[in-house]
Amino acid sequence: MKFIALLLCFFGSVLAQERDGNFDIRFEPTAVLQTGAPVPFKIDVKDDLHKPLTDAKVTLQIEMTDHSNSKVFPAPAINPGIYIAKPVFPASGEWSVSVEVRRNDQMSARTIVFNVRD
């Protein structure tokens, strides 16, 4: 009986692990990149069938390329497959901007480096 319980726990943990969502993620700022003000980023997410991905949890993370000033911003949906995040860059310089998309047990991410000026 203990063996069966252990076996069920093992398979439950294996099945609960996250898997690649194979989502197509495209994002870009819709305003001039600058410090001290919210900069809207439009995030377009499609599923593996190239249809708009709905009901996903989308976040946008910014961090300087030296891994300082890391901050995460929510990206609520504004239309099917379209999400908006509004990060505030506290300083000028090179910033890594990463978008993470999660739906059910699937996850995909993409990172682009941007140069932010004062």
C-alpha positions as CSV (number, residue, x, y, z in Angstrom):
1,M,0.0,0.0,0.0
2,K,2.8,2.4,0.8
3,F,4.4,1.6,-2.5
4,I,1.2,2.6,-4.4
5,A,0.9,5.9,-2.4
6,L,4.6,6.7,-3.2
7,L,4.0,5.8,-6.9
8,L,1.0,8.1,-7.1
9,C,2.9,11.0,-5.4
10,F,5.7,10.5,-7.9
11,F,3.4,10.6,-11.0
12,G,1.4,13.5,-9.5
13,S,4.6,15.6,-9.2
14,V,5.8,14.6,-12.7
15,L,2.4,15.5,-14.3
16,A,2.2,18.8,-12.3
17,Q,5.5,20.1,-13.7
18,E,5.4,23.0,-16.1
19,R,5.9,22.4,-19.8
20,D,6.8,24.7,-22.7
21,G,3.8,26.5,-24.1
22,N,5.3,27.1,-27.5
23,F,3.6,30.5,-27.5
24,D,4.6,33.1,-30.0
25,I,5.4,36.3,-28.0
26,R,6.0,39.7,-29.7
27,F,6.3,42.9,-27.8
28,E,7.4,46.5,-28.3
29,P,7.0,49.9,-26.6
30,T,4.3,52.1,-27.9
31,A,5.9,55.3,-26.6
32,V,9.4,56.7,-26.4
33,L,11.5,54.8,-24.0
34,Q,12.4,57.3,-21.1
35,T,13.0,57.3,-17.4
36,G,10.6,58.2,-14.7
37,A,7.3,57.7,-16.6
38,P,5.2,54.6,-17.4
39,V,6.1,53.3,-20.9
40,P,3.3,51.2,-22.4
41,F,4.5,47.9,-24.0
42,K,2.0,46.1,-26.3
43,I,2.4,42.4,-26.0
44,D,0.9,40.1,-28.7
45,V,0.7,36.4,-27.8
46,K,-0.4,33.6,-30.0
47,D,-0.8,29.9,-29.3
48,D,0.9,27.2,-31.2
49,L,-1.9,27.3,-33.8
50,H,-1.2,31.0,-34.4
51,K,-4.5,32.1,-32.7
52,P,-4.7,34.8,-30.1
53,L,-3.9,33.4,-26.6
54,T,-6.6,34.2,-24.1
55,D,-6.9,33.6,-20.4
56,A,-3.2,33.8,-19.8
57,K,-1.2,35.4,-17.0
58,V,1.3,37.7,-18.6
59,T,4.0,39.7,-16.8
60,L,6.8,42.0,-18.0
61,Q,10.1,42.2,-16.0
62,I,12.7,44.9,-16.4
63,E,16.3,44.7,-15.2
64,M,19.5,46.4,-16.1
65,T,22.0,44.3,-17.9
66,D,24.1,44.1,-14.8
67,H,21.0,42.4,-13.1
68,S,20.2,45.4,-10.9
69,N,16.9,47.3,-10.5
70,S,14.8,44.2,-11.3
71,K,11.0,44.8,-11.2
72,V,8.0,42.9,-12.4
73,F,4.8,44.5,-13.9
74,P,1.5,42.8,-14.6
75,A,0.2,42.9,-18.2
76,P,-3.6,42.7,-18.2
77,A,-5.4,41.7,-21.4
78,I,-7.0,44.5,-23.4
79,N,-8.2,42.3,-26.4
80,P,-7.9,38.6,-27.1
81,G,-4.2,37.9,-27.3
82,I,-3.2,41.5,-26.7
83,Y,-1.8,42.5,-23.3
84,I,-0.4,45.8,-22.0
85,A,2.3,46.4,-19.3
86,K,3.5,49.8,-18.2
87,P,7.0,49.6,-16.7
88,V,8.7,52.6,-15.2
89,F,12.5,52.7,-15.9
90,P,14.2,54.4,-12.9
91,A,17.5,55.1,-14.8
92,S,18.9,55.4,-18.3
93,G,21.0,52.6,-19.8
94,E,20.6,49.1,-21.3
95,W,17.7,47.2,-19.9
96,S,16.6,43.6,-20.4
97,V,12.9,43.4,-20.9
98,S,11.4,39.9,-20.4
99,V,7.8,38.8,-21.0
100,E,6.6,35.6,-19.4
101,V,3.3,34.0,-20.4
102,R,1.6,31.3,-18.4
103,R,-1.6,29.4,-19.1
104,N,-2.6,26.3,-17.2
105,D,0.6,24.2,-16.9
106,Q,2.3,25.9,-19.9
107,M,4.9,28.7,-19.9
108,S,6.9,30.6,-22.6
109,A,9.2,33.6,-22.2
110,R,11.1,36.1,-24.4
111,T,13.7,38.7,-23.6
112,I,14.8,41.8,-25.6
113,V,17.4,44.4,-24.6
114,F,16.4,48.1,-25.0
115,N,18.4,51.3,-24.5
116,V,16.5,53.8,-22.3
117,R,17.5,57.4,-22.3
118,D,16.7,60.3,-19.9
